[in-house]
């Protein structure tokens, strides 16, 4: 039996965005508002499970963009503060000069102790320095204004993020409840739980476990009809994320894995990439919580690293339906 391992790992990756920070924040806020409207409509949707799946995905996209915006805002604030800190000494001298000039008597400013020629030269120097002083003061005002704008943007984005996180948690809870309450899924077979437990206890590798899955079937009922063979290599990823390594590619420690390694956000929703029978769900070896799908006889898709898996062994899960959630807690 051929098994394709898809290992899912948690990694918050930046969103590639070229627009300004303020535009990115506004776009993220709009996406979260759209997700909130989807959540309201999902309550009365005919296919509530599909509506909640779309809602969670919409929230995930908006929250990922908003997190990236907050990272960009924090970096922009750090750059401004670094520039102001670097100019601290010169700004101090500038402010000190302006303050002393402001406190001096007007007639004293017109005279130089070395006589009229020195007074004239000092006046010329001062007239040349005035535009530079004004430019320094203007630059300082612009930096302070920009810093206030960035801090205000950071506060608004942070509040939107907190509200979005609360809403996506509600949507995920509703999705989990709806997925657990499914009763209309067709079944390919009934499971022998004793045989499954014995197989888990007696196998030392994923390949051995996959080869022994046939022993866990109690009674064959039907099998899904799919075009899995024709769609090999063209299936959508089961989760939004970034492919870190492909089959056989070594990581930094030189370790290779037989399948894809995908980085995802914490609690990201995992969906079924193709109509398939759920052959197994639960902890397995050192892969964490695992879901094994069989889209066609002799072909398995192994999804490792999940926190939750919805469905029961033997059920036929339709393409695009929610399968579970990634591990981790959203910061």
C-alpha positions, 0 to 999 in steps of 0.5 A: 500500500502506498502512503503519502505523508504530509507533516504539518508544522506550526510556523507563523509566516509573513504575508507578502504585501506591497501596500503601505502599512495603513492600507494593509491594516485597513484591508485586514480589518475589512477581511475580518469584518467580512468573516464576521458577517459570514459567521452571522449568516452561517447560523441559518445556512442550509449547509452550516458545515460548509458555511462555517468552514468558509468562515474559519478560512476567512478569519484565518486569512484576515488574522494572518494579514493583520498579524503581518501588519502588526509586525510591520507596524512594530518594525516601522516604530522601531526604525523611527525610534532608532532614528530619533535616538541616533539624532538625540545628541544633535537634537539636544544641541539644537534645542539648547541653542534655541532655548538660550537664544530665546532667553537672551535679551534682544539687544545682546543678540545683535552685538559680538564682543570682538567688535562690529566686523565679528558681529557682522560675520556672526550674523551671516553665519546665523543667517546661513544656519537658520534654514538648517535649524529649521530643517532639523526642527521640521524633520523632528516634527515629522518624525514625532507625527509619524510616531504618533500615527504608527502608535495609533495604527498599532493600537487600532490593529491590536484591538481588531486582532483581539476582536477577531481572535475572539470571533474565530474561536467562536467559529472554530467551536461551532465548526467542531460541534457541527462536524461532530454532529454529522450523521449523513456521511456514508460508510465504507466499512465498520471498524474493529476497534480491538484490531486497531488497538493491537495494530497501534501497539505492535507496529514500529513504523508508518509503513508497517501500520499502513500495511496492517490497516486492512486488519482493522476492517470489521465489515466492508460496506462500500467504497468511494468512487474518485478520480484519485489516480488522474489527479495525482500531483494536482491536489490542493494542500489540505491546509493554508501554509508554506511548503518547507520541504518536499519529499526526501529533502533534508532539513537543517539536521540532515533528517529527511521525511517521505512527504511534504512538510508544511508550515501553518498558523496555530489552530489552522483548519485542515480540510479533506483534499479529495473524497476519501475514506477516513481509515484512522485518526488518533496518536501514532508513533512520533507523528502526533495526532494523525489522520489517514485518508484512503482516496482509492484502494492501495493509496493513503494520504497521511496527515500528521501533526494535528490537534483535532480530527473530526470523523470516525474510521470508515466514514467517507469524507467529501472533498473540501469538508473540514477534517480537523485543526492544527495544534498550538494556541494563537498568541 
